[in-house]
Amino acid sequence: MRVVTTEFDKQGDVFIRRVFQLLKRIFASRGLEKYTATLYHSSKHEDADKSGGSDKQESTSATCNWDNLFDVVVIGGGAAGIGVTASLLKRRPSLRIAIVEPCDKHYYQAAWTLVGGGAYNINETVRDMSEVIPKHAQWIQIAAIGFDPDADLVHLADGRAIGYRQLVICPGLRLAWEKIEGLEETLGKNGVTSNYRYDLAPYTWSLVKELKAGKAIFTQPSMPIKCAGAPQKAMYLSCDYWLSHHLLDKIEVEFDAAGAVLFSVADFVPSLMAYVKRYHAKLMFNSNLVKVDGPNKTAYFNVKDEHDKITCVAKPFNLLHVTPPQIAPDFVRNSLLADANGWCEVNQETLQHIRYSNIFSLGDACSSPNSKTAAAVRKQIVIVAENLLAEKEGRDLVAIYDGYGACPLTVENGKVILAEFGFGGKLLPTFPLDPTVPRALAWMLKIKFFPWLYWNGMLKGREWLARPAKSD
């Protein structure tokens, strides 16, 4: 048997091997020795993975026979949709599963903050959707536009409908750029950027390198958003570059957040505040971006005072990094499946829909009050796979989600605070180290191991360190 190697440089390859060794020890300490075998591949396993023809899965939108019900229909081909499909097929290879996803590209979005900080290649964050769709799933490359949960039907943009026995809703969320006046027409020019878009993250890095003096503003809208730490991570990496190039004294840095706190889990705030002070950044809470005048490089904020009085304040900028408001997709928000806030309404522990027992949801579109991160999805995949099959087979739903999410806070180039927590802000660290301390080890995990784990583990149905707790 051999350790799986990658195309990383020699240092990264050695690091991956050491991480595997550390994971083996963690498995053993938790009485999970039987899972350590999944950290390795024999040539037999690799041959099995490569059997069955091309690795690419072609869309069956125009040719597949939809007369028969699918066992499972999965809405969305992002991390949640691909991951849960792979995990279901690992458990029950005979399941007839359809993935409804109109896009032809799949993105590793977690690295876009690194791209914006000059620490990652944008081309490494995208693959053809056909390469990541599990080979035994059917890919329907048409957008879903609505649900009829009483008839077990999904309505598609081309006028057709598909039937299901069980439904998994995980289309992600929608970036509502239009909610900020003037933003859409100035994105990607006039110094206005966002790491929340594939084509703009490289522009962020260009702006950071070009700025020699002036004012840089980083914004954060009202929650929830995906990767709640991303807005400030963009600020930290930018400031670290300016500091290392002796430019920070000439740049005024401001962080405007619509909320009242820097980070939702209080344990991490002191460490983050140390970096805010190090970079001489000005924090502005209860300050919500509402308008951008790109040509005149002016941003407008609704600022709420202690008496809840709101005043519109104009602020000039040289660089404006915007995190847009984020909402559920319209076809979820306007459906019978949504809660009052528009998210797919589920039991936060089982991820089963509150009113329709054959429907589950995970990822950014579901109502569970966890942090919306890829790390949360990694745990939710197993919960949904276990509980969906239990519902299908008439068993009790015993897999319980504890709200786990993780936010690797890139406070400088070379160090990360690995914030792992669950419902109520309970700390849930994987490693036996103080999670509030910035570490080079966590940086290596972020730039080397986590991308490898995403492409080679999470999207392949390999559930390393993701096994759920069981209810009594």
Stockholm file with secondary structure:
# STOCKHOLM 1.0

chainA/1-472         MRVVTTEFDKQGDVFIRRVFQLLKRIFASRGLEKYTATLYHSSKHEDADKSGGSDKQESTSATCNWDNLFDVVVIGGGAAGIGVTASLLKRRPSLRIAIVEPCDKHYYQAAWTLVGGGAYNINETVRDMSEVIPKHAQWIQIAAIGFDPDADLVHLADGRAIGYRQLVICPGLRLAWEKIEGLEETLGKNGVTSNYRYDLAPYTWSLVKELKAGKAIFTQPSMPIKCAGAPQKAMYLSCDYWLSHHLLDKIEVEFDAAGAVLFSVADFVPSLMAYVKRYHAKLMFNSNLVKVDGPNKTAYFNVKDEHDKITCVAKPFNLLHVTPPQIAPDFVRNSLLADANGWCEVNQETLQHIRYSNIFSLGDACSSPNSKTAAAVRKQIVIVAENLLAEKEGRDLVAIYDGYGACPLTVENGKVILAEFGFGGKLLPTFPLDPTVPRALAWMLKIKFFPWLYWNGMLKGREWLARPAKSD
#=GR chainA/1-472 SS CBCCCCSSCHHHHHHHHHHHHHHHHHHHHTTCGGGGGGGCBCHHHHHHHHCSSCSCCCBCTTTCCCSSCEEEEEECCSHHHHHHHHHHHHHCTTCCEEEECCCSEEECGGGHHHHHTTSSCGGGGEEEHHHHSCTTSEEECSCEEEEETTTTEEEETTSCEEEEEEEEECCCCEECGGGSBTCTTTTTSTTEECTTSTTTHHHHHHHHHHCCSEEEEEEECSSCCBSTTHHHHHHHHHHHHHHHTTCGGGEEEEEEESSSCSCSSGGGHHHHHHHHHHTTCEEECSEEEEEEETTTTEEEEEEECTTCCEEEEEEECSEEECCCCEECCHHHHTSTTBCTTSSBCBCTTTCBBSSCTTEEECGGGBCCCSCBSHHHHHHHHHHHHHHHHHHHTTCCCCEECCCCEEEEEEEETTEEEEEEECGGGCBCCSSSSCTTSCBHHHHHIIIIIHHHHHHHTGGGTCCTTCCCEECC
#=GC SS_cons         CBCCCCSSCHHHHHHHHHHHHHHHHHHHHTTCGGGGGGGCBCHHHHHHHHCSSCSCCCBCTTTCCCSSCEEEEEECCSHHHHHHHHHHHHHCTTCCEEEECCCSEEECGGGHHHHHTTSSCGGGGEEEHHHHSCTTSEEECSCEEEEETTTTEEEETTSCEEEEEEEEECCCCEECGGGSBTCTTTTTSTTEECTTSTTTHHHHHHHHHHCCSEEEEEEECSSCCBSTTHHHHHHHHHHHHHHHTTCGGGEEEEEEESSSCSCSSGGGHHHHHHHHHHTTCEEECSEEEEEEETTTTEEEEEEECTTCCEEEEEEECSEEECCCCEECCHHHHTSTTBCTTSSBCBCTTTCBBSSCTTEEECGGGBCCCSCBSHHHHHHHHHHHHHHHHHHHTTCCCCEECCCCEEEEEEEETTEEEEEEECGGGCBCCSSSSCTTSCBHHHHHIIIIIHHHHHHHTGGGTCCTTCCCEECC
//
